């Protein structure tokens, strides 16, 4: 770990690994869950693994277009499966599935942001090309269009909002509240902490070089 960025990446890797383990456990071992819930958890597991690997050499070897397509389909899975049944509260059901959809969309968006990693000035790339050349290329890559920066900012703000909401719902002071959402949160506090940690980590990854 040469830089503070590497330290943050390591912390995020641990976070996503824990989230992925929890999602896999519930997707495979939890009894009484329907097929949709199991697919939800397995998608979260796949995203956690990809996010944990993304800052490192293994993650950077993943094909960007394939990753974007797969996680775009995953993002569509969440709202579309809420339309399966006609119910009076369909809009609320769709809204409840937007946070994980936004996380999948952020994962699909990241390969398009072309974040780079800082290279120490004394290093020389393979083939004798000075690191300064790579730094210049990085500066060119970071000149992304305003529209791309806007998409990144929108996803980041939304995911941070979702993270705060998920992480505060199961707080002990809220468990005695009469609101239905708080009563539901009290029945699955670990699930909401997992979702909040996933949203928070994803928001940070949108802003971090990788």
ChimeraX attribute file (.defattr): number of C-alpha atoms within 10 A of each C-alpha:
attribute: neighborCount
match mode: 1-to-1
recipient: residues
	/A:1	9
	/A:2	7
	/A:3	11
	/A:4	9
	/A:5	16
	/A:6	16
	/A:7	12
	/A:8	15
	/A:9	25
	/A:10	17
	/A:11	14
	/A:12	23
	/A:13	22
	/A:14	13
	/A:15	19
	/A:16	26
	/A:17	19
	/A:18	19
	/A:19	25
	/A:20	26
	/A:21	15
	/A:22	17
	/A:23	23
	/A:24	21
	/A:25	15
	/A:26	19
	/A:27	23
	/A:28	13
	/A:29	10
	/A:30	10
	/A:31	8
	/A:32	7
	/A:33	12
	/A:34	9
	/A:35	9
	/A:36	14
	/A:37	13
	/A:38	19
	/A:39	16
	/A:40	18
	/A:41	19
	/A:42	19
	/A:43	22
	/A:44	26
	/A:45	24
	/A:46	15
	/A:47	24
	/A:48	26
	/A:49	19
	/A:50	21
	/A:51	24
	/A:52	26
	/A:53	21
	/A:54	21
	/A:55	22
	/A:56	15
	/A:57	10
	/A:58	11
	/A:59	16
	/A:60	14
	/A:61	10
	/A:62	14
	/A:63	10
	/A:64	15
	/A:65	11
	/A:66	12
	/A:67	17
	/A:68	20
	/A:69	14
	/A:70	14
	/A:71	22
	/A:72	19
	/A:73	14
	/A:74	24
	/A:75	24
	/A:76	15
	/A:77	19
	/A:78	23
	/A:79	20
	/A:80	11
	/A:81	13
	/A:82	19
	/A:83	13
	/A:84	9
	/A:85	8
	/A:86	8
	/A:87	11
	/A:88	8
	/A:89	8
	/A:90	14
	/A:91	12
	/A:92	11
	/A:93	15
	/A:94	16
	/A:95	13
	/A:96	14
	/A:97	17
	/A:98	16
	/A:99	23
	/A:100	23
	/A:101	21
	/A:102	23
	/A:103	28
	/A:104	26
	/A:105	21
	/A:106	26
	/A:107	27
	/A:108	23
	/A:109	22
	/A:110	20
	/A:111	19
	/A:112	13
	/A:113	19
	/A:114	15
	/A:115	17
	/A:116	17
	/A:117	15
	/A:118	14
	/A:119	15
	/A:120	12
	/A:121	12
	/A:122	9
	/A:123	12
	/A:124	15
	/A:125	13
	/A:126	8
	/A:127	6
	/A:128	8
	/A:129	11
	/A:130	14
	/A:131	18
	/A:132	16
	/A:133	13
	/A:134	18
	/A:135	17
	/A:136	11
	/A:137	12
	/A:138	17
	/A:139	12
	/A:140	10
	/A:141	13
	/A:142	14
	/A:143	10
	/A:144	14
	/A:145	9
	/A:146	9
	/A:147	9
	/A:148	13
	/A:149	14
	/A:150	11
	/A:151	13
	/A:152	18
	/A:153	15
	/A:154	13
	/A:155	20
	/A:156	23
	/A:157	12
	/A:158	15
	/A:159	26
	/A:160	20
	/A:161	16
	/A:162	23
	/A:163	24
	/A:164	15
	/A:165	15
	/A:166	24
	/A:167	21
	/A:168	17
	/A:169	21
	/A:170	23
	/A:171	15
	/A:172	11
	/A:173	10
	/A:174	16
	/A:175	18
	/A:176	11
	/A:177	12
	/A:178	9
	/A:179	10
	/A:180	9
	/A:181	13
	/A:182	19
	/A:183	16
	/A:184	14
	/A:185	21
	/A:186	20
	/A:187	12
	/A:188	11
	/A:189	20
	/A:190	14
	/A:191	19
	/A:192	21
	/A:193	22
	/A:194	21
	/A:195	23
	/A:196	25
	/A:197	23
	/A:198	28
	/A:199	28
	/A:200	23
	/A:201	24
	/A:202	28
	/A:203	25
	/A:204	17
	/A:205	22
	/A:206	20
	/A:207	14
	/A:208	15
	/A:209	16
	/A:210	22
